[in-house]
Amino acid sequence: MNQPVPPIPSALSSISPLNKGLGLLHEAQSPQQIAALGWNLLFEDLTLPCAVLYKEKLHHNLAWMREFMRAYGIQLAPHGKTTMAPRLFQMQLEAGAWGITLATAHQSFVAWQHGVRRVLMANQLIGRQNMAVISHLLSDPGFTYYCLVDSPQQVNQLGAFFAARNQRLNVLLELGVMGGRAGIRNDQQLQAVLAALAQWSQSIELCGVEVYEGVLDDEPSIRAFLERAVHVMRTLLAEGRFHHSPAILSGAGSAWYDVVAEIFSAAGFGPAVELILRPGCYLTHDVGAYRKAQARILADNPIARRMHSGLEPALHIWAYVQSIPEAERAIVALGKRDAAFDSGLPTPALHYRPGASGQLVAHQNDGPARLHADRSQGRHSRWRHDRLRHSAPLPHLRQVAHPAGARLNISGCRCSPDVLLELTVILSEADRVSCGLRSRRTCGSGFLAAGPPTPKPQPALQLRPSSSALHPAESRPPRAHCLPPAQAATHR
C-alpha cells in the first residue's frame, strides 16, 4: 500500500527573487502571493527565457502511464532526476507511484526533505560522505531506501560503514552488459558479489535485481538482456538469497519500458516478486528524444494501442527573438544553459508578438526551420533560428462556453486561461531546490495547453468574443513594452 504523501515543508515553499523566469519581486513570496499578482506570460509579466509546464497535459501523462502499468500489474517508481521538482514528485506519488527513483545521495536527501519516503537510488552508493547522508536518512524509521551493488569491494565498504552504525542497508544486484555502464557482467562476478553479501548479512540486505536496458539500442539485444535478468532473479529466488518478500525486479528507462513490462510480467513470478519500472521522462514527455520511441510503443504494444492515446508534450521554453539581422535568420535569446543539446537542438513550436494582433503562430514541423548553436558567442551562445518565416498561423482563437468561464480553443486543443500562471508557480517553487527545471531533451512541437480549466477568482487571460486577441482579465493601465514590438518564440 502506498502511504499518504506528506505535504511539502512550508519552510521551503517561498519563491526567491533570485529565481529565473519570474516577474519583478523585491522579496521572497509564497506561491499564493505570486498567484495574486496576476502575472501573464503573453503580456511580458515574466522575464524570459522561462520554462512553462502545462498542468492538464501533466495529468494526462500521469493517468496514461498509470493505466499502462496497471495493465501489466507493474509498479512505477519514476526517475526524479529528470525534473528534481518536489511538487512533481508529490503529484506522481499521489497518482499512485510506488516511490521515486533518484541517482545520488544528495538527490535522495532533497526528496526526503520534501516528503518522499521511499527511494530507489538506481546507482552505486560510493564515498564516505554520501554514505553518511544515507545513514542520516535511515535514522528516520518511516524512510525506505535501496541502492545498487555490482562488486565485492563495494559491498565490503558498505558493510563496514553501516555495521559500525548498527544499521541495515537494502541493496539490489545490478546486472550490466559488455561495453555498457556499471553492473555485473558474468556469473563469476555474480558469485563474488553474492559471497561478499553473505559475509555482511547483518548490515547489508539483498532485496532484488536491477537492470538498465537503455545502454543498448537494438530490441533483440534488449530482450536478451532482460531475459538474463529474469533468469538470475529466478535462480536467486530458488536459492533463498533475498532478505525480504516480495523481492524486487526493476528496470526500464523512458524508451523501452513497454518491452521491459512485457518480459517481466510474462515471467510469472507472482506475489514473490514486485516488478518496478523507472521511466522518468514520461511526465513532461520530452518529445525530441522520445518521439520515435513513443511512436514505436503506440504501433507495436497491444496495451498502448487499446488506450487510443499517447503521451503529450507538457513543456515549453519561451524566449525572445532578440535580433533578425538577415531576412531568413533570427537570434533567439535562449542559451545552452536553458536548453541542453545532447539529444538534439530545440525546435520552434509557437510564435507570438506582444502588442500586435495577439495571434499565436505555430511553426510547421516539416519545414526547413531549424535552430543552430551560434558559436560566435562562445559558451554563452544563443540559438540561431534559420528560416523563421517558414510558419503558418493557427486558426482564429474562438470563445467556447464553459461553466467555469471563457476558454480558448487552438487547433482543436482546449486551453485553460490560468494554466500559464499556475504552472509557472510550480516551476518557480521547484527552482528553490534544483536551480531551475532542467530543460534537457526539450525538443518538439505542440500547442499552448489542453484540458478543462481550474477555476480561479481572477484568471490570467480572457478572450473577448469580438476579437481573436488575448487581453488581461483584470483592468490595468496601459504600459510601455520594455522592447519594441518584441517577438517571443517557444521551444520544448
C-alpha positions, -999 to +999 in steps of 0.1 A: +000+000+000+012+035-008+015+057+023-001+091+023+022+117+008+035+142+034+030+178+023+060+199+011+075+216+041+063+252+044+099+264+052+108+256+016+077+269-002+087+306-007+100+318-040+131+339-041+135+369-064+168+353-075+150+326-094+149+330-132+117+331-153+098+353-128+084+388-128+100+415-107+100+406-070+115+427-042+114+399-016+105+362-013+069+354-020+047+324-014+031+307-044-003+321-033+011+356-031+026+353-066-007+339-080-024+370-067-001+392-088-019+381-119+013+376-139+006+369-176+034+355-198+020+368-231+018+403-216+055+402-207+050+400-170+077+373-167+114+375-176+124+353-205+136+326-211+110+309-190+101+272-188+064+265-187+046+233-177+011+226-188-009+211-159-036+194-180-010+176-201+009+166-170-022+150-156-029+133-189+006+118-189+002+107-152-030+089-160-017+074-192+013+058-176-007+047-145-031+029-168-003+013-188+015+000-157-017-013-141-025-033-173+007-052-168+004-055-130+036-034-125+046-007-100+060+026-111+090+044-095+095+073-119+131+087-121+131+120-103+164+133-117+145+143-148+128+172-130+142+174-095+109+192-087+093+183-053+059+194-064+061+170-094+073+142-071+043+148-049+020+147-080+034+114-091+031+098-056-004+110-053-011+093-086+000+060-072+037+058-077+054+031-056+083+056-048+107+079-066+139+068-083+170+090-079+206+090-089+226+104-060+227+106-022+221+143-023+190+139-046+177+113-021+182+138+007+163+165-012+134+141-019+133+130+017+133+166+028+102+172+007+082+142+019+093+113-003+095+082+020+106+055-005+136+060-028+153+036-052+187+051-059+195+035-093+232+039-087+260+026-065+264+043-032+301+053-031+321+077-008+320+082+030+301+115+029+274+100+006+271+070+029+268+094+058+239+112+041+221+079+036+229+069+072+212+101+084+181+093+063+179+058+076+176+071+111+140+080+100+120+048+106+095+059+080+120+061+052+129+032+029+159+033+007+176+010-019+208+013-038+228-009-062+258-031-058+280-048-085+313-056-069+326-073-037+348-043-029+318-020-029+298-045-007+327-046+018+328-008+020+291-006+026+291-034+050+318-020+072+303+015+072+267+006+081+278-022+106+297+004+126+265+024+129+243-006+137+222+000+106+210-022+077+212-011+041+189-025+013+206-033-019+198-046-054+222-065-076+228-045-108+233-065-139+252-050-169+264-057-204+298-055-220+306-020-232+278-006-211+278+012-178+280-003-143+267-038-135+277-074-131+289-088-165+291-126-159+284-154-135+319-153-119+313-117-109+278-125-096+291-153-074+318-130-060+292-103-051+269-129-035+298-142-014+306-107-001+269-101+007+268-133+027+297-120+048+279-088+056+244-102+061+240-084+094+243-049+078+236-055+040+203-070+029+199-082-007+164-072-018+163-078-056+178-074-091+181-042-112+189-036-149+190-006-172+183-016-207+189+019-221+226+012-226+215-010-256+199+004-287+185-026-306+155-046-295+169-082-298+198-073-275+175-056-251+152-086-249+182-110-244+194-087-215+160-087-199+156-125-202+190-128-185+177-106-156+146-129-153+169-160-152+191-145-125+161-135-105+146-169-107+178-186-097+183-163-066+147-169-056+152-207-057+184-203-036+166-182-010+191-153-014+167-125-007+161-110+028+126-096+020+095-109+004+084-098-021+118-093-037+122-066-063+129-069-100+134-034-116+143-019-149+132+005-177+141+039-188+118+061-209+124+044-243+119+007-238+096+005-208+070-014-229+094-042-237+105-044-200+069-046-189+061-073-214+091-096-205+090-090-167+052-096-165+054-127-187+080-143-163+051-153-140+068-146-106+035-139-089+035-124-054+070-135-047+084-106-068+074-069-071+080-056-106+091-019-106+097+002-137+115+036-136+108+058-166+111+095-158+106+115-189+070+104-195+057+132-172+067+161-194+073+137-224+105+151-239+094+146-275+128+154-291+145+124-277+115+101-273+092+108-303+104+077-322+103+056-291+067+066-283+057+061-319+071+025-318+053+018-285+019+031-299+024+010-330+037-023-315+024-026-280-011-040-277-018-023-244-008+011-257-029+006-289-060-002-268-056+031-249-063+051-280-039+079-270-003+086-262+019+108-240+016+145-247+044+172-247+039+192-215+068+216-215+077+247-235+105+272-231+096+307-241+123+332-252+126+365-271+137+368-307+163+395-299+176+402-334+167+394-371+199+405-388+191+388-421+159+381-439+159+344-430+179+344-398+167+352-362+187+352-330+167+337-301+178+347-266+179+311-254+213+296-245+228+262-238+222+267-201+185+270-208+181+241-232+207+214-235+215+199-269+230+164-261+199+148-275+191+173-303+186+210-306+154+228-296+127+230-322+105+262-327+069+255-318+050+287-313+055+324-322+038+354-306+044+392-310+034+412-279+014+443-287+003+431-321-028+412-331-024+387-302-022+358-327-002+328-319+017+312-348+026+275-350+057+265-368+054+237-393+072+206-381+082+195-416+095+228-428+132+239-430+131+260-398+160+249-376+179+260-346+217+261-346+242+269-319+258+303-327+295+297-319+304+333-322+293+339-286+313+311-272+298+291-243+273+319-238+259+313-273+224+320-284+204+296-305+203+308-342+170+302-359+172+300-397+142+305-419+120+319-392+094+329-419+085+293-426+055+292-403+017+290-405-008+309-385-031+289-362-069+291-368-086+321-352-090+318-314-126+314-305-146+315-273-161+283-261-188+283-235-179+265-202-194+266-167-161+278-152-157+307-177-141+315-210-118+291-226-095+292-256-096+267-285-064+264-305-064+239-335-087+216-316-067+217-283-085+233-254-065+258-234-072+268-198-067+306-193-049+301-160-025+273-170+004+296-177+004+313-143-004+283-122+023+261-137+049+289-137+044+290-100+050+252-098+082+256-118+095+285-097+089+267-065+110+238-078+138+263-086+145+267-048+158+231-048+172+225-082+182+259-095+157+256-123+138+228-140+164+213-164+153+217-199+173+187-212+158+170-242+133+198-247+129+194-285+095+191-301+064+210-311+029+215-299+003+240-288-003+261-258-023+238-234-051+213-232-080+203-210-105+219-187-095+249-166-090+251-129-114+278-117-098+309-102-112+341-089-091+361-114-080+341-145-047+353-161-062+356-196-096+360-211-109+360-247-132+388-259-158+375-283-153+403-307-116+397-312-090+370-315-066+389-293-058+380-258-064+406-231-056+408-194-085+396-173-082+424-148-083+461-156-049+477-156-035+509-171-016+507-204+022+504-201+052+506-224+069+475-235+105+470-224+114+462-260+100+475-293+075+450-308+094+420-295+089+385-307+086+355-285+093+320-296+086+288-278+108+257-277+104+224-260 
